[in-house]
Amino acid sequence: MLVRLLRGYLRAYPRDLVLILLTQLLVVAGMLLMPALNADIIDEGLVAGDTGRILELGLVMLAVTLAGAVSSIGATYYASRAAMAVGRDLRADLFEKVQSFSGREVGRFGTPSLITRITNDVQQVQMVALLTFTMLVTAPVMCLGGAVMALRENMALSAVLLFALPAMAVVFALILRRMAPLYRRTQDYLDTVNRILREQITGVRVVRAFVKDDAERERFRRTNRELRGVSTRAGFLIAMMFPLIMLLANLCSIVVLWFGAHRVDEGAMGVGSLTAFLTYLMMILMTVMLAAFTVLMMPRAEVSAQRIREVLDTSSSVVPPVHPVRELPSRGRVELRGVGFGYPGAEQAVLHNVELQIAPGEVVAIVGSTGSGKTTLLNLIPRLFDATDGSVLVGGVDVRELEPSLLSSTVGYIPQKPFLFSGTIASNLRYGRPDATDAELWQALEVAQARDFVAELPEGLDAPVSQGGSNLSGGQKQRLAIARTLVVRPDIYLFDDSFSALDYATDAALRAALPAYTNGATVLIVAQRVSTIRHADRIVVLDRGTVVGTGTHHELMAADATYREIVLSQLTESEAA
């Protein structure tokens, strides 16, 4: 998986790959040439007492060193550029893929896991790519070239390699066999740590309200300890590799010195040749060790590549149409024809055979008990999910056939939990319509009952907003979220319990100001408060995903037991009348 992933992304950078190969070959050639030159200096210069020869070969060594240094800088530069480009492209593709996911796919992976895959997993693949370009590419050439040069110096002593290389291979195989499952567990624990950390940060008020600080600390400490344990075992295996390799290398050096000294004493080998042979031997062993270090990183990168590929290979359940409709025949009309929806793995569907027609300009309220499917029904209209049965039509066209940009500009959705982006109030309000004027922003704020508190801020529209709107109260965030949608002026407004954080006076003032601003637009309201929806043109009652009643407030009070029960749980009989 790792090789296939890298091969697919490296195809875009053939020039860098060629330059990496050429510069690395020059580096290897220089490194292989240096011991031979050093041997010649010893045997032909120092032993023979030829100063001119020493100077001549010294200048050659200096030139080779300079060329090797330049080549090494070039190899590192191009390797880094290619590896970082792969990381950049992977992050961009993952981000684009996640942006295309519906809530179904995001729920399947989980937000913490997606964050880990886009950051840590990409970093693992990127690091292996860099190590491959800088170490693994040179290893075969260095080993082959070193073996040839060692044989050139002395054929008999080269038999040491027949023992050293297989022994190193056995050590690497044993370590690699134990590394792969540890790396898989490491990435899983990272997901868990991210999830717990995210929950504790976003739910800090709940944690403190229930005095669960110690319990949450212990939960995080336990998971963190498990992550540390797995990482320690993996680190121990890596750390154990280097002493074993150095032990083998030193044993080989002792053997070479023992037998080489006898050959020098017999006159069958020069001192320079013995020195060069030792250098080539250590060069081969060190190259194999560095290559092995890269190989040891591969199991973790392989796991990361699989996790990345899982995201990239996942198709969104909300697919853009091949031939999208770019014009609506009837603006503001909403129809649900036999709509059903069920979440993957759920025992039963959330919505069953929902039939609903909403005319342009109509104000329709949707009520029902908790879990009756109100929010799910609203999510189907802007196509946050696709209906599993039936069809949802906006403006007379199935939403699955509409151009996504046309659908988003036609339908304005205010979710249950308002979310604001870090920036300013103005940047948040212009999120759906960047060209909106300040006057239009103030008008939307006035309708949303947010003008007063924004005007009181020293910076006004330029007042800063923290990530998620954490520097604002719940009611302020909700009003700004409403204003953000009002700025767009869509044909259809979807208010998904968007008034829940408002007090009764603000709720009443906002509802009184909305009709004039949304005049001619279709409005769908999900609300728990009867006072918020009792004056709607039509009220739809949902019970366990099925429409059990529809009509005005007074009609339903007289004919629908479910609606009457909801109303009387909040109002007295006289107030309801």
KOLBA-277318 format. One record per residue (C-alpha): residue number from 1; residue in three letters; x, y, z. Coordinates in Angstrom, 2 decimals. Example, Ala and Ser with C-alpha at 12.3 -4.5 7.8 and 13.67 -1.06 7.14 Angstrom:
2
1, ALA, 12.30, -4.50, 7.80
2, SER, 13.67, -1.06, 7.14
END
This chain:
577
1, MET, 0.00, 0.00, 0.00
2, LEU, 2.79, 2.43, 0.93
3, VAL, 4.71, 1.85, -2.32
4, ARG, 1.55, 2.18, -4.40
5, LEU, 0.56, 5.39, -2.62
6, LEU, 3.99, 6.98, -3.05
7, ARG, 4.28, 5.85, -6.65
8, GLY, 0.97, 7.50, -7.49
9, TYR, 1.97, 10.84, -5.97
10, LEU, 5.60, 10.87, -7.14
11, ARG, 4.58, 10.62, -10.78
12, ALA, 4.00, 14.37, -10.72
13, TYR, 7.68, 15.04, -9.94
14, PRO, 9.82, 13.10, -12.48
15, ARG, 12.41, 15.91, -12.72
16, ASP, 13.07, 15.90, -8.99
17, LEU, 13.38, 12.10, -8.95
18, VAL, 15.94, 12.13, -11.77
19, LEU, 17.96, 14.85, -10.03
20, ILE, 17.82, 12.92, -6.74
21, LEU, 19.16, 9.81, -8.46
22, LEU, 21.95, 11.65, -10.28
23, THR, 23.13, 13.63, -7.25
24, GLN, 22.99, 10.56, -4.99
25, LEU, 25.07, 8.59, -7.50
26, LEU, 27.68, 11.36, -7.46
27, VAL, 27.71, 11.31, -3.65
28, VAL, 28.18, 7.52, -3.59
29, ALA, 30.91, 7.66, -6.24
30, GLY, 32.80, 10.23, -4.17
31, MET, 32.48, 8.20, -0.97
32, LEU, 33.66, 5.02, -2.70
33, LEU, 36.64, 6.79, -4.27
34, MET, 37.95, 8.33, -1.03
35, PRO, 39.22, 5.12, 0.70
36, ALA, 41.02, 4.04, -2.48
37, LEU, 42.74, 7.45, -2.75
38, ASN, 43.65, 7.27, 0.92
39, ALA, 45.16, 3.81, 0.39
40, ASP, 47.24, 5.12, -2.52
41, ILE, 48.51, 8.02, -0.38
42, ILE, 49.65, 5.56, 2.28
43, ASP, 51.19, 2.92, -0.02
44, GLU, 52.54, 5.18, -2.81
45, GLY, 53.27, 8.31, -0.79
46, LEU, 53.95, 7.72, 2.89
47, VAL, 55.58, 4.28, 2.63
48, ALA, 57.58, 5.25, -0.49
49, GLY, 58.42, 8.70, 0.93
50, ASP, 57.12, 10.42, -2.23
51, THR, 55.94, 13.89, -1.11
52, GLY, 54.90, 14.90, -4.63
53, ARG, 52.60, 11.91, -4.90
54, ILE, 51.05, 12.74, -1.52
55, LEU, 50.38, 16.31, -2.67
56, GLU, 48.98, 15.16, -6.01
57, LEU, 46.59, 12.64, -4.47
58, GLY, 45.66, 15.09, -1.70
59, LEU, 44.50, 17.63, -4.28
60, VAL, 42.44, 14.93, -5.99
61, MET, 40.85, 14.03, -2.63
62, LEU, 40.08, 17.69, -2.00
63, ALA, 38.38, 18.00, -5.40
64, VAL, 36.38, 14.80, -4.79
65, THR, 35.35, 16.06, -1.34
66, LEU, 34.13, 19.40, -2.72
67, ALA, 32.20, 17.69, -5.53
68, GLY, 30.68, 15.27, -3.01
69, ALA, 29.66, 18.10, -0.70
70, VAL, 27.92, 19.99, -3.54
71, SER, 26.21, 16.80, -4.71
72, SER, 25.11, 15.98, -1.15
73, ILE, 23.56, 19.42, -0.73
74, GLY, 21.75, 19.04, -4.05
75, ALA, 20.55, 15.52, -3.17
76, THR, 19.20, 16.67, 0.20
77, TYR, 17.48, 19.68, -1.35
78, TYR, 15.69, 17.73, -4.10
79, ALA, 14.83, 14.87, -1.73
80, SER, 13.32, 17.29, 0.77
81, ARG, 11.40, 19.11, -1.95
82, ALA, 9.93, 15.90, -3.38
83, ALA, 9.02, 14.49, 0.05
84, MET, 7.41, 17.74, 1.23
85, ALA, 5.50, 17.99, -2.05
86, VAL, 4.10, 14.49, -1.51
87, GLY, 3.03, 15.48, 2.01
88, ARG, 1.42, 18.67, 0.74
89, ASP, -0.49, 16.83, -2.01
90, LEU, -1.66, 14.12, 0.39
91, ARG, -2.96, 16.68, 2.89
92, ALA, -4.69, 18.63, 0.13
93, ASP, -6.37, 15.51, -1.30
94, LEU, -7.43, 14.30, 2.14
95, PHE, -8.85, 17.70, 3.02
96, GLU, -10.75, 17.88, -0.27
97, LYS, -12.06, 14.35, 0.21
98, VAL, -13.21, 15.06, 3.78
99, GLN, -14.90, 18.26, 2.56
100, SER, -16.92, 16.14, 0.13
101, PHE, -18.08, 13.74, 2.86
102, SER, -21.60, 13.83, 4.17
103, GLY, -22.33, 13.45, 7.86
104, ARG, -22.56, 9.70, 7.30
105, GLU, -18.89, 9.34, 6.26
106, VAL, -17.63, 11.77, 8.90
107, GLY, -19.49, 9.76, 11.54
108, ARG, -18.03, 6.52, 10.23
109, PHE, -14.40, 7.63, 10.65
110, GLY, -14.87, 10.06, 13.52
111, THR, -13.48, 13.58, 13.67
112, PRO, -10.42, 12.71, 15.84
113, SER, -9.39, 9.91, 13.48
114, LEU, -9.74, 12.15, 10.42
115, ILE, -7.55, 14.79, 12.08
116, THR, -4.91, 12.17, 12.91
117, ARG, -4.96, 10.83, 9.35
118, ILE, -4.52, 14.28, 7.80
119, THR, -1.70, 15.26, 10.17
120, ASN, 0.23, 12.41, 11.83
121, ASP, -0.37, 9.72, 9.20
122, VAL, 0.67, 12.02, 6.37
123, GLN, 3.75, 12.99, 8.37
124, GLN, 4.75, 9.31, 8.71
125, VAL, 4.48, 8.74, 4.95
126, GLN, 6.31, 12.00, 4.26
127, MET, 9.16, 11.05, 6.61
128, VAL, 9.61, 7.63, 5.01
129, ALA, 9.67, 9.26, 1.57
130, LEU, 12.44, 11.60, 2.74
131, LEU, 14.46, 8.77, 4.31
132, THR, 14.01, 6.70, 1.16
133, PHE, 15.39, 9.48, -1.04
134, THR, 18.33, 10.22, 1.26
135, MET, 19.27, 6.74, 2.53
136, LEU, 17.47, 3.88, 0.85
137, VAL, 18.22, 5.01, -2.71
138, THR, 21.97, 5.00, -2.06
139, ALA, 22.07, 1.75, -0.06
140, PRO, 22.10, -0.78, -2.98
141, VAL, 24.64, 1.23, -4.96
142, MET, 26.80, 1.78, -1.88
143, CYS, 26.72, -1.91, -0.89
144, LEU, 27.43, -3.16, -4.41
145, GLY, 30.11, -0.55, -5.04
146, GLY, 31.67, -1.10, -1.62
147, ALA, 31.77, -4.86, -2.18
148, VAL, 33.46, -4.41, -5.57
149, MET, 36.02, -2.00, -4.13
150, ALA, 36.65, -4.31, -1.15
151, LEU, 37.21, -7.25, -3.51
152, ARG, 39.58, -5.03, -5.48
153, GLU, 41.62, -4.43, -2.33
154, ASN, 41.69, -8.07, -1.14
155, MET, 39.67, -11.05, -2.29
156, ALA, 40.33, -13.30, 0.70
157, LEU, 39.28, -10.83, 3.41
158, SER, 35.99, -10.18, 1.56
159, ALA, 34.72, -13.50, 2.88
160, VAL, 33.88, -11.62, 6.10
161, LEU, 30.95, -10.06, 4.24
162, LEU, 29.47, -13.52, 3.70
163, PHE, 29.01, -13.75, 7.46
164, ALA, 28.16, -10.13, 8.31
165, LEU, 25.38, -9.43, 5.81
166, PRO, 23.25, -12.56, 6.51
167, ALA, 23.62, -11.98, 10.27
168, MET, 22.36, -8.42, 9.88
169, ALA, 19.47, -9.62, 7.73
170, VAL, 18.37, -12.05, 10.47
171, VAL, 18.46, -9.27, 13.09
172, PHE, 16.38, -6.96, 10.90
173, ALA, 13.82, -9.66, 10.09
174, LEU, 13.26, -10.50, 13.74
175, ILE, 12.81, -6.84, 14.70
176, LEU, 10.56, -6.00, 11.74
177, ARG, 8.30, -8.93, 12.54
178, ARG, 7.49, -7.43, 15.94
179, MET, 7.30, -3.80, 14.82
180, ALA, 4.28, -3.86, 12.48
181, PRO, 1.56, -4.73, 15.07
182, LEU, 3.05, -2.23, 17.53
183, TYR, 2.80, 0.58, 14.99
184, ARG, -0.84, -0.28, 14.22
185, ARG, -1.66, -0.04, 17.92
186, THR, 0.28, 3.23, 18.20
187, GLN, -1.88, 4.90, 15.55
188, ASP, -5.07, 3.57, 17.15
189, TYR, -4.01, 4.95, 20.54
190, LEU, -3.23, 8.30, 18.90
191, ASP, -6.82, 8.38, 17.61
192, THR, -8.08, 7.65, 21.12
193, VAL, -5.90, 10.33, 22.72
194, ASN, -7.16, 12.86, 20.15
195, ARG, -10.76, 11.86, 20.81
196, ILE, -10.46, 12.13, 24.60
197, LEU, -8.60, 15.43, 24.37
198, ARG, -11.21, 16.84, 22.00
199, GLU, -14.05, 15.72, 24.28
200, GLN, -12.43, 17.20, 27.37
201, ILE, -11.71, 20.55, 25.72
202, THR, -15.14, 20.98, 24.13
203, GLY, -16.96, 19.54, 27.16
204, VAL, -14.94, 21.30, 29.84
205, ARG, -18.04, 22.98, 31.30
206, VAL, -19.86, 19.67, 31.64
207, VAL, -16.80, 18.08, 33.22
208, ARG, -16.59, 20.83, 35.83
209, ALA, -20.32, 20.96, 36.38
210, PHE, -20.32, 17.29, 37.36
211, VAL, -16.99, 17.59, 39.21
212, LYS, -15.43, 14.94, 36.98
213, ASP, -12.02, 16.61, 36.66
214, ASP, -10.20, 13.78, 38.44
215, ALA, -12.05, 11.08, 36.50
216, GLU, -11.27, 12.74, 33.16
217, ARG, -7.63, 13.21, 34.14
218, GLU, -7.42, 9.53, 34.99
219, ARG, -9.11, 8.56, 31.70
220, PHE, -6.63, 10.64, 29.72
221, ARG, -3.72, 9.45, 31.88
222, ARG, -4.69, 5.79, 31.32
223, THR, -4.89, 6.14, 27.54
224, ASN, -1.73, 8.21, 27.45
225, ARG, 0.02, 5.56, 29.53
226, GLU, -1.08, 2.85, 27.09
227, LEU, 0.23, 4.93, 24.18
228, ARG, 3.50, 5.41, 26.01
229, GLY, 3.78, 1.67, 26.67
230, VAL, 3.32, 0.72, 23.03
231, SER, 5.65, 3.49, 21.85
232, THR, 8.27, 2.43, 24.41
233, ARG, 8.20, -1.16, 23.18
234, ALA, 8.60, 0.02, 19.59
235, GLY, 11.39, 2.39, 20.62
236, PHE, 13.13, -0.39, 22.53
237, LEU, 13.22, -2.58, 19.45
238, ILE, 14.69, 0.26, 17.38
239, ALA, 17.21, 1.11, 20.10
240, MET, 18.22, -2.53, 20.41
241, MET, 19.02, -2.70, 16.72
242, PHE, 21.95, -0.26, 16.80
243, PRO, 24.01, -2.02, 19.53
244, LEU, 23.52, -5.35, 17.74
245, ILE, 24.68, -3.90, 14.43
246, MET, 27.66, -2.19, 16.06
247, LEU, 28.57, -5.46, 17.76
248, LEU, 28.55, -7.25, 14.41
249, ALA, 30.54, -4.43, 12.79
250, ASN, 33.18, -4.46, 15.52
251, LEU, 33.48, -8.26, 15.42
252, CYS, 34.01, -8.05, 11.67
253, SER, 36.65, -5.35, 12.17
254, ILE, 38.50, -7.52, 14.65
255, VAL, 38.49, -10.45, 12.22
256, VAL, 39.72, -8.26, 9.36
257, LEU, 42.50, -6.73, 11.48
258, TRP, 43.58, -10.15, 12.74
259, PHE, 43.88, -11.77, 9.33
260, GLY, 44.87, -8.56, 7.54
261, ALA, 47.79, -7.96, 9.88
262, HIS, 49.16, -11.40, 9.02
263, ARG, 48.86, -10.66, 5.30
264, VAL, 50.61, -7.31, 5.75
265, ASP, 53.35, -9.05, 7.70
266, GLU, 53.72, -11.59, 4.89
267, GLY, 53.93, -8.80, 2.30
268, ALA, 50.79, -10.00, 0.51
269, MET, 48.90, -6.78, 1.33
270, GLY, 49.82, -3.12, 1.89
271, VAL, 48.94, -1.10, 4.97
272, GLY, 46.95, 1.31, 2.80
273, SER, 44.96, -1.54, 1.28
274, LEU, 44.12, -2.89, 4.76
275, THR, 42.97, 0.56, 5.86
276, ALA, 40.87, 0.95, 2.72
277, PHE, 39.34, -2.51, 3.18
278, LEU, 38.35, -1.69, 6.75
279, THR, 36.81, 1.58, 5.58
280, TYR, 34.80, -0.19, 2.86
281, LEU, 33.65, -2.82, 5.35
282, MET, 32.41, -0.22, 7.83
283, MET, 30.89, 1.79, 4.99
284, ILE, 28.87, -1.22, 3.82
285, LEU, 27.73, -2.14, 7.31
286, MET, 26.80, 1.45, 8.24
287, THR, 24.91, 1.87, 4.96
288, VAL, 22.98, -1.32, 5.61
289, MET, 22.21, -0.11, 9.14
290, LEU, 20.90, 3.27, 7.91
291, ALA, 18.86, 1.52, 5.23
292, ALA, 17.50, -0.80, 7.91
293, PHE, 16.49, 2.20, 10.00
294, THR, 14.45, 3.42, 7.04
295, VAL, 12.97, -0.05, 6.60
296, LEU, 12.04, -0.11, 10.29
297, MET, 10.03, 3.08, 9.75
298, MET, 8.09, 1.46, 6.94
299, PRO, 5.69, -0.69, 9.00
300, ARG, 4.35, 2.43, 10.69
301, ALA, 4.23, 4.28, 7.38
302, GLU, 2.50, 1.27, 5.84
303, VAL, -0.18, 1.45, 8.52
304, SER, -0.51, 5.19, 7.92
305, ALA, -0.72, 4.65, 4.15
306, GLN, -3.56, 2.16, 4.66
307, ARG, -5.42, 4.63, 6.88
308, ILE, -4.91, 7.41, 4.32
309, ARG, -6.06, 5.17, 1.48
310, GLU, -9.19, 4.21, 3.44
311, VAL, -10.22, 7.88, 3.43
312, LEU, -9.24, 8.52, -0.20
313, ASP, -11.06, 5.39, -1.40
314, THR, -14.26, 6.21, 0.48
315, SER, -16.92, 7.67, -1.76
316, SER, -19.32, 10.20, -0.35
317, SER, -22.94, 9.14, -0.14
318, VAL, -23.78, 12.66, -1.39
319, VAL, -22.46, 12.66, -4.95
320, PRO, -22.63, 15.77, -7.20
321, PRO, -24.75, 15.19, -10.31
322, VAL, -23.03, 14.47, -13.61
323, HIS, -25.36, 16.82, -15.52
324, PRO, -26.56, 19.28, -12.87
325, VAL, -29.63, 21.47, -13.19
326, ARG, -28.56, 25.13, -13.00
327, GLU, -31.96, 26.83, -13.03
328, LEU, -35.03, 26.27, -10.87
329, PRO, -38.45, 26.20, -12.55
330, SER, -40.26, 27.12, -9.31
331, ARG, -38.31, 29.02, -6.66
332, GLY, -39.14, 28.42, -3.01
333, ARG, -41.13, 25.21, -3.42
334, VAL, -40.22, 22.19, -1.27
335, GLU, -41.60, 18.69, -1.77
336, LEU, -40.92, 15.40, 0.01
337, ARG, -42.24, 12.39, -1.87
338, GLY, -42.30, 9.13, 0.06
339, VAL, -39.10, 10.08, 1.88
340, GLY, -37.43, 7.57, 4.14
341, PHE, -34.03, 7.73, 5.81
342, GLY, -32.00, 5.32, 7.90
343, TYR, -28.50, 5.61, 9.29
344, PRO, -26.03, 2.82, 8.40
345, GLY, -26.20, 0.01, 10.93
346, ALA, -29.34, 1.35, 12.60
347, GLU, -32.03, -1.18, 13.49
348, GLN, -34.81, 0.94, 12.02
349, ALA, -35.18, 3.98, 9.79
350, VAL, -35.50, 7.49, 11.23
351, LEU, -38.08, 8.65, 8.67
352, HIS, -40.82, 6.59, 7.04
353, ASN, -42.71, 7.51, 3.87
354, VAL, -42.87, 11.26, 4.58
355, GLU, -45.12, 13.15, 2.16
356, LEU, -44.97, 16.93, 2.35
357, GLN, -45.56, 19.81, -0.03
358, ILE, -44.65, 23.39, 0.91
359, ALA, -45.64, 26.25, -1.35
360, PRO, -43.40, 29.27, -2.00
361, GLY, -43.75, 31.88, 0.75
362, GLU, -45.38, 29.48, 3.20
363, VAL, -44.26, 29.32, 6.85
364, VAL, -44.29, 25.72, 8.05
365, ALA, -43.39, 24.51, 11.54
366, ILE, -42.28, 20.95, 12.34
367, VAL, -42.85, 19.65, 15.84
368, GLY, -42.53, 16.30, 17.54
369, SER, -41.02, 14.55, 20.50
370, THR, -37.29, 14.02, 20.88
371, GLY, -36.01, 11.52, 18.32
372, SER, -39.00, 11.89, 16.00
373, GLY, -36.76, 12.84, 13.04
374, LYS, -37.27, 16.61, 12.83
375, THR, -33.59, 17.53, 12.38
376, THR, -33.02, 14.62, 10.01
377, LEU, -35.89, 15.82, 7.83
378, LEU, -34.42, 19.32, 7.63
379, ASN, -30.94, 17.91, 6.85
380, LEU, -32.30, 16.23, 3.73
381, ILE, -33.39, 19.51, 2.13
382, PRO, -29.91, 21.16, 1.83
383, ARG, -28.60, 17.64, 1.04
384, LEU, -26.44, 17.17, 4.10
385, PHE, -27.68, 13.58, 3.72
386, ASP, -29.39, 11.84, 0.82
387, ALA, -32.74, 10.18, 1.42
388, THR, -32.49, 6.39, 1.39
389, ASP, -36.04, 6.18, 0.01
390, GLY, -38.15, 8.57, -2.02
391, SER, -37.01, 11.98, -3.22
392, VAL, -36.61, 15.54, -1.95
393, LEU, -37.43, 18.33, -4.41
394, VAL, -36.44, 21.98, -4.18
395, GLY, -37.93, 24.32, -6.74
396, GLY, -39.47, 21.36, -8.56
397, VAL, -36.11, 19.57, -9.04
398, ASP, -34.70, 16.61, -7.12
399, VAL, -31.89, 17.91, -4.90
400, ARG, -29.66, 15.09, -6.23
401, GLU, -29.85, 16.70, -9.67
402, LEU, -29.22, 20.31, -8.61
403, GLU, -25.95, 22.16, -8.97
404, PRO, -24.51, 22.18, -5.41
405, SER, -23.78, 25.92, -5.51
406, LEU, -27.34, 26.63, -6.66
407, LEU, -28.77, 24.47, -3.86
408, SER, -26.61, 26.17, -1.20
409, SER, -27.61, 29.65, -2.40
410, THR, -31.29, 28.64, -2.52
411, VAL, -31.48, 26.99, 0.90
412, GLY, -30.32, 28.79, 4.04
413, TYR, -29.78, 26.44, 6.98
414, ILE, -29.32, 27.44, 10.63
415, PRO, -28.41, 24.31, 12.63
416, GLN, -29.25, 23.47, 16.22
417, LYS, -25.71, 24.14, 17.40
418, PRO, -24.49, 27.44, 15.95
419, PHE, -20.87, 27.46, 14.84
420, LEU, -18.76, 30.55, 14.22
421, PHE, -15.33, 30.66, 12.61
422, SER, -12.33, 32.44, 14.07
423, GLY, -12.04, 35.92, 12.60
424, THR, -14.38, 38.87, 13.03
425, ILE, -18.12, 39.32, 13.23
426, ALA, -18.08, 40.80, 9.72
427, SER, -16.11, 37.86, 8.25
428, ASN, -18.59, 35.43, 9.78
429, LEU, -21.61, 37.33, 8.50
430, ARG, -20.10, 37.51, 4.99
431, TYR, -19.30, 33.79, 4.99
432, GLY, -22.11, 32.96, 2.55
433, ARG, -22.04, 36.26, 0.69
434, PRO, -18.61, 37.95, 0.57
435, ASP, -19.85, 41.02, -1.31
436, ALA, -22.45, 42.04, 1.30
437, THR, -22.21, 45.70, 2.37
438, ASP, -21.94, 46.90, 5.96
439, ALA, -25.48, 48.28, 5.71
440, GLU, -26.79, 44.82, 4.78
441, LEU, -24.89, 43.29, 7.68
442, TRP, -26.42, 45.77, 10.16
443, GLN, -29.88, 45.13, 8.72
444, ALA, -29.49, 41.36, 9.18
445, LEU, -28.19, 41.93, 12.71
446, GLU, -31.18, 44.09, 13.52
447, VAL, -33.64, 41.43, 12.37
448, ALA, -31.71, 38.78, 14.31
449, GLN, -31.85, 41.01, 17.44
450, ALA, -28.03, 41.17, 17.52
451, ARG, -27.51, 44.80, 16.52
452, ASP, -27.45, 46.17, 20.05
453, PHE, -24.76, 43.91, 21.48
454, VAL, -22.58, 44.22, 18.33
455, ALA, -22.89, 48.02, 18.38
456, GLU, -21.78, 48.08, 22.01
457, LEU, -18.52, 46.33, 21.15
458, PRO, -15.60, 48.78, 20.68
459, GLU, -14.69, 47.31, 17.27
460, GLY, -18.29, 46.82, 16.10
461, LEU, -18.39, 44.58, 13.03
462, ASP, -14.63, 44.14, 13.29
463, ALA, -14.86, 42.68, 16.80
464, PRO, -12.83, 39.44, 17.02
465, VAL, -14.49, 36.04, 17.19
466, SER, -12.58, 33.17, 18.76
467, GLN, -12.59, 29.66, 17.32
468, GLY, -16.11, 28.28, 17.57
469, GLY, -17.29, 31.63, 18.97
470, SER, -16.01, 30.71, 22.43
471, ASN, -15.79, 34.39, 23.45
472, LEU, -19.55, 34.82, 22.91
473, SER, -22.56, 33.57, 24.83
474, GLY, -24.87, 30.88, 23.46
475, GLY, -27.59, 33.40, 22.63
476, GLN, -25.13, 35.73, 20.91
477, LYS, -23.75, 32.91, 18.78
478, GLN, -27.25, 31.80, 17.85
479, ARG, -28.30, 35.30, 16.77
480, LEU, -25.11, 35.77, 14.72
481, ALA, -25.70, 32.40, 13.03
482, ILE, -29.23, 33.52, 12.13
483, ALA, -27.92, 36.86, 10.84
484, ARG, -25.30, 35.07, 8.73
485, THR, -28.04, 33.19, 6.89
486, LEU, -30.25, 36.29, 6.60
487, VAL, -27.42, 38.10, 4.80
488, VAL, -27.53, 35.51, 2.00
489, ARG, -31.30, 36.08, 1.46
490, PRO, -32.07, 32.54, 0.22
491, ASP, -35.43, 31.43, -1.17
492, ILE, -35.84, 28.85, 1.60
493, TYR, -34.98, 29.29, 5.30
494, LEU, -34.50, 26.28, 7.55
495, PHE, -34.49, 27.09, 11.28
496, ASP, -33.51, 23.94, 13.15
497, ASP, -34.43, 24.81, 16.74
498, SER, -32.43, 28.00, 16.16
499, PHE, -34.19, 30.01, 18.88
500, SER, -33.53, 27.62, 21.78
501, ALA, -30.85, 29.81, 23.43
502, LEU, -32.96, 32.98, 23.26
503, ASP, -35.09, 34.32, 26.05
504, TYR, -38.81, 34.70, 25.41
505, ALA, -38.63, 38.45, 24.76
506, THR, -35.81, 38.13, 22.23
507, ASP, -37.52, 35.14, 20.64
508, ALA, -40.75, 37.11, 20.24
509, ALA, -38.95, 40.19, 18.86
510, LEU, -37.02, 38.08, 16.34
511, ARG, -40.16, 36.28, 15.17
512, ALA, -41.93, 39.62, 14.80
513, ALA, -39.12, 41.05, 12.66
514, LEU, -38.63, 37.97, 10.44
515, PRO, -41.79, 38.11, 8.25
516, ALA, -40.98, 41.51, 6.77
517, TYR, -37.39, 40.45, 6.00
518, THR, -38.24, 36.98, 4.64
519, ASN, -41.33, 38.16, 2.77
520, GLY, -41.90, 35.84, -0.20
521, ALA, -39.42, 33.23, 1.06
522, THR, -40.35, 29.77, 2.30
523, VAL, -39.67, 29.23, 6.00
524, LEU, -39.41, 25.89, 7.80
525, ILE, -39.06, 26.03, 11.56
526, VAL, -38.22, 23.22, 13.96
527, ALA, -38.83, 24.35, 17.51
528, GLN, -39.63, 22.96, 20.92
529, ARG, -41.49, 26.04, 22.13
530, VAL, -45.12, 26.13, 21.10
531, SER, -45.07, 29.92, 21.29
532, THR, -42.47, 29.97, 18.53
533, ILE, -44.52, 28.01, 15.99
534, ARG, -48.19, 28.42, 16.92
535, HIS, -48.74, 31.23, 14.37
536, ALA, -47.20, 29.33, 11.44
537, ASP, -49.29, 28.91, 8.30
538, ARG, -49.10, 25.16, 8.79
539, ILE, -47.75, 22.85, 11.49
540, VAL, -46.49, 19.34, 10.70
541, VAL, -46.45, 16.83, 13.55
542, LEU, -43.86, 14.05, 13.44
543, ASP, -44.01, 10.96, 15.61
544, ARG, -41.35, 8.25, 15.28
545, GLY, -40.42, 9.43, 11.79
546, THR, -43.95, 9.52, 10.44
547, VAL, -46.21, 12.51, 9.73
548, VAL, -49.20, 12.01, 12.02
549, GLY, -50.83, 15.40, 11.61
550, THR, -50.77, 18.62, 9.65
551, GLY, -52.76, 21.83, 9.94
552, THR, -52.96, 25.10, 11.85
553, HIS, -52.55, 25.37, 15.59
554, HIS, -56.29, 25.42, 16.26
555, GLU, -57.01, 22.57, 13.83
556, LEU, -54.41, 20.35, 15.42
557, MET, -55.50, 21.20, 18.96
558, ALA, -58.93, 19.93, 18.06
559, ALA, -57.98, 16.88, 15.97
560, ASP, -54.43, 15.66, 16.82
561, ALA, -53.76, 14.03, 20.19
562, THR, -49.96, 14.08, 19.76
563, TYR, -49.85, 17.81, 19.09
564, ARG, -52.32, 18.52, 21.87
565, GLU, -50.13, 16.60, 24.30
566, ILE, -47.05, 18.63, 23.26
567, VAL, -48.91, 21.93, 23.65
568, LEU, -50.46, 21.13, 27.03
569, SER, -47.03, 20.10, 28.36
570, GLN, -46.04, 23.79, 27.99
571, LEU, -49.28, 25.81, 28.19
572, THR, -52.52, 25.67, 30.06
573, GLU, -55.77, 24.93, 28.25
574, SER, -56.73, 28.60, 28.23
575, GLU, -53.29, 29.74, 27.04
576, ALA, -53.35, 27.18, 24.23
577, ALA, -56.78, 28.41, 23.13
END
